[in-house]
Amino acid sequence: MKARPGPYQIAQEEYLEEFSLAQCETCAHYQSQDRCLAFPEGGIPASFMSNRISHDFVHPAQCGDFLYTCNMPQDVFPYTLSSSEVTVPLFGNIPHSSDFFPSTYYSQLVLTGEELANEHRLIVDWFTDELFAPIESLGGRWLRANFSRLLLDTERYESDEDEPMAARGVGVIYEKTCHQEPLRRKLSEEEREKLLRTYYRPYHQAMLVGVEAILEAFGQCLIVDCHSFPEHVLPYEPSQTLSRPDICLGTLQEHTPRELVDEVASLVEGRGLTFSENEPFAGSMVPLKLYGDTRVSSVMIELNRKLYMDESTGEQSSNFRQTQDLVAEMLSLLSQYVQHA
């Protein structure tokens, strides 16, 4: 899925200049001087905005690199960033756990409500926000997308020219379903730009700022790319191999230590489960600005959904707690590794 290092990332300096951002005096996070970047068309009153606004007006869980007020509706929040103190250089990326598709964009779809729900049943990385929650309790930080990947996929390059999956109709803004049927009508350049500006760029900027903050504090950072996959292969997937492992680890030669892969494989196989590397999904997330930076390590954990849920009903199975424990063990191993690296 991610054979390349990560989606296209606008240079931080260009982004800050484009949107006239200023730094908050309290936390040095970036925020808009006159508008909310998650609502670029001016839906939030200018009175809420200030280049030196107090944190009393900022929801702690949303205080990333952009300004979000407590009273803003859910569909404005592109992401949630965990707010606990970071004591371990561990950063979790949880991009596909939501099935929230803002009603504002329903007119773009060619699916019925029932068809959209069925597509979500197949494509959402269900419960990964719960399964990977220990990242925070271990002392790390996680970033979670608050919108469906059917709206926009943060795990893709911004430009379809750079994104291999765009050839299958599932680039950054999906045009086709899992079964390669039409998902949405053709968008105008203005509609596409609005989605990128509202969801994609804020999410990636939050990731970049979060990882850079950990690098500044600890001198290193291990990114955990948190995913799950269906038991049975779907037509849109690059790999059509029918045999699927219980756990897949996505790696990058430049950013994934070999000994870390071996330790995770040993843990998984020691629990009687099957393991594979870069099959059926490959690669891991690294902000493009940091690609090649030796201080940054990255690994993608893909969980087979048969381990913890009934995919036909969308409900957690009786093995959910057991899978939670396994993921907690893997995350603990990663935490210990990065602390002693």
C-alpha positions, 0 to 999 in steps of 0.5 A: 500500500505504501511502497514509498516513504509517505504522502506528499508534504508541503514544506512547512515554511510554504504552508505557514506563509500561505496561511499567515500562521503565527505561533502561540506563546504558550505552546509554540504551536501554529494557529491562524491569525484571522481564520480557522484553517479547518474551515477556510471559507470563513464559517468561524467568526473572526472574533474567535481568532487571534495570533495570541489567543489564550489556551482557555479557548482551545480544546486540549485534545485538539490543540495541535498546530491549528486552532480549534475552539470547543464550540466547533462542530465535529465535522470541522475537526480533521484530527484528534491529537492525544494530550498527555505528556510525552515521556517516550519518543513514540508517535502513533498514526491512526488514519483509518479508524473513522467512518464519519463522512460529513453530510456536507460532501454527500452530494459528491457520492453516487452511493446510497446510504446503505451502499456507503455503510457497506463500503465503510464496513469493508474499508474502515480499520475498525477499532484501531483507535481502541487497539492502539490506545496504549501508545498514550499510556506508554508515554507516547503521542497518537494522532487520529483522523476524525473522518472516513478515508472515503472522504480523503485518505491521508495515507496517499500522496497529495498528487495522483501523479505521485500516487500508485493507487490512483491508477485503481481509483483510490488515490488521495480522494477515492473515485472507486469502491473496494470492488472498483465500482464508481464511488463519487462523481468527478470533482472540480479542481475547487472541490478537490482543493477544498478537501485537501485544504480542509482535511489532508494538509492540516492532518499532515502538518499536525503529524510533522509538528508532532514528530518534530516536537518529539525529535527536539525533546528526545533526539529520536522518534519511532512512528507506529503506523496503525492499521488493520485489514480484512480477512479476505482480499478485496479487488482494489488491493495491489496484492491479490494473494489469497493467503493472509497472515494474522499480523503484517509488519510494513517496513522501510529499508531507510527507517525500520531497524532490522532487529526491531522487525525480528523482535516483533516477529518473534513475539507474534509467532511465539503467540502461535500467530502467523507473521509476514513483512510487507505482505499484503501491505508494505511500507510505513509512514514518514513525513516527507520532510523527514524522509532520510532523517536517521533520527526517525524510525517507522514501522506499520502494524497491520492487524487481520480483522479476523483476530478481533471482530466479526466482519459481517456484523462489524461487532467486536468478537470474544477475542477482542481483549486477547488482541488488545493484549497482543497489541499492547505487548507489541507497543511495549516492545517498541517503546522499550526498543526506542528508549534503549536504542 
